[in-house]
Amino acid sequence: MKRHILVVDDEIGALTLIGIMLERGGFGVSKARDAKTALELLDSLTPDLIILDVMMPGMNGIDLCQLIRKREATRRTPVLILSARGDSKSVIQGIEAGANDYLPKPILHHDLVSKVRSMLVQSVSEI
């Protein structure tokens, strides 16, 4: 069975590129361009992993991550923040919000797929 990833990014180019990388890596992908759409999707689906951008209009990825952690269905879902903001303050904010990991953009296909696979393996071993 394909593992399913939800990708949340307001930049259509990044969303498309990340989606293609993950699909080529053998994953099913759902996409949202903002936090509101992501939360609506999470009402009807529980992905195996969630990838968030930080800088988005409306609610940012840090706040969205905190909301994901408050929901029963996604409390333990692995969250990867993928952001152009790679400074230590942003990384710390992301981890404190509940993200399992934080990677800077741009990211190479191999690095993204490897990171997602290792996070999924880790989440299975923690159950």
C-alpha positions as CSV (number, residue, x, y, z in Angstrom):
1,M,0.0,0.0,0.0
2,K,1.2,3.5,-0.9
3,R,2.1,5.8,2.0
4,H,0.3,9.1,1.7
5,I,1.8,12.5,2.1
6,L,0.1,15.8,2.5
7,V,2.1,18.8,1.1
8,V,1.2,22.3,2.2
9,D,2.9,25.2,0.3
10,D,1.4,28.4,-1.1
11,E,3.9,28.5,-4.0
12,I,2.4,26.4,-6.8
13,G,5.8,25.7,-8.3
14,A,7.1,24.3,-5.1
15,L,3.9,22.3,-4.5
16,T,4.1,20.8,-8.0
17,L,7.9,20.0,-7.7
18,I,7.6,18.4,-4.2
19,G,4.5,16.5,-5.4
20,I,6.4,15.1,-8.4
21,M,9.5,14.2,-6.3
22,L,7.3,12.3,-3.8
23,E,5.2,10.6,-6.6
24,R,8.4,9.4,-8.3
25,G,9.5,8.2,-4.9
26,G,6.4,6.0,-4.8
27,F,4.2,8.0,-2.5
28,G,0.6,9.1,-2.9
29,V,0.3,12.9,-2.6
30,S,-2.4,15.4,-1.5
31,K,-1.7,19.1,-1.9
32,A,-3.0,22.2,-0.2
33,R,-2.0,25.8,-0.9
34,D,-2.9,27.2,2.5
35,A,-3.6,26.2,6.1
36,K,-7.3,26.4,5.7
37,T,-7.4,24.0,2.8
38,A,-5.0,21.7,4.6
39,L,-7.2,21.6,7.7
40,E,-10.2,20.8,5.5
41,L,-8.4,18.0,3.9
42,L,-7.3,16.7,7.3
43,D,-11.0,16.4,8.3
44,S,-11.4,13.7,5.7
45,L,-8.0,12.1,5.4
46,T,-5.2,11.1,7.7
47,P,-1.9,11.2,5.8
48,D,1.2,9.1,6.9
49,L,3.3,12.3,6.9
50,I,2.7,16.0,6.4
51,I,5.2,18.5,4.8
52,L,4.7,22.1,5.6
53,D,6.1,25.4,4.3
54,V,6.5,28.1,6.9
55,M,5.8,31.3,5.0
56,M,2.2,31.2,3.8
57,P,-0.6,33.8,3.6
58,G,-3.1,33.7,6.4
59,M,-1.9,31.1,8.9
60,N,1.8,30.2,8.7
61,G,3.3,26.7,8.8
62,I,4.4,27.1,12.5
63,D,0.8,27.8,13.6
64,L,-0.6,25.1,11.4
65,C,1.9,22.6,12.9
66,Q,0.6,23.5,16.4
67,L,-3.0,22.9,15.2
68,I,-2.1,19.6,13.7
69,R,-0.6,18.5,17.0
70,K,-3.8,19.5,18.8
71,R,-5.9,17.2,16.6
72,E,-6.4,13.7,17.9
73,A,-6.1,12.1,14.4
74,T,-2.8,13.9,13.6
75,R,-1.3,14.3,17.0
76,R,1.4,11.6,16.2
77,T,1.6,12.1,12.4
78,P,5.2,13.0,11.4
79,V,5.6,16.6,10.3
80,L,8.4,17.8,8.1
81,I,8.9,21.6,7.7
82,L,10.4,22.5,4.4
83,S,11.2,26.2,4.3
84,A,13.4,28.8,2.6
85,R,13.9,30.1,6.1
86,G,16.9,28.1,7.3
87,D,18.0,30.3,10.2
88,S,18.3,28.7,13.6
89,K,15.5,30.8,15.2
90,S,13.0,29.5,12.5
91,V,14.2,25.9,12.9
92,I,13.8,26.1,16.7
93,Q,10.3,27.6,16.3
94,G,9.4,24.7,13.9
95,I,10.6,22.0,16.3
96,E,8.9,23.7,19.3
97,A,5.7,23.8,17.3
98,G,5.8,20.0,17.1
99,A,7.6,19.4,13.8
100,N,9.7,16.2,13.7
101,D,12.2,17.7,11.4
102,Y,13.0,20.9,9.5
103,L,14.8,21.1,6.2
104,P,15.9,24.1,4.1
105,K,14.6,24.8,0.6
106,P,15.6,24.2,-2.1
107,I,15.9,20.4,-1.6
108,L,17.2,17.7,-3.9
109,H,14.8,14.9,-5.0
110,H,17.0,12.2,-3.3
111,D,17.3,14.1,-0.1
112,L,13.6,14.7,0.2
113,V,12.6,11.1,-0.6
114,S,15.2,9.7,1.8
115,K,14.1,12.0,4.6
116,V,10.4,11.1,4.1
117,R,11.2,7.4,4.1
118,S,13.3,7.6,7.2
119,M,10.7,9.6,9.0
120,L,8.0,7.1,8.1
121,V,10.2,4.2,9.3
122,Q,10.8,6.1,12.6
123,S,7.1,6.8,13.1
124,V,6.2,3.1,12.6
125,S,8.8,2.0,15.2
126,E,7.4,4.5,17.7
127,I,3.9,3.1,17.6
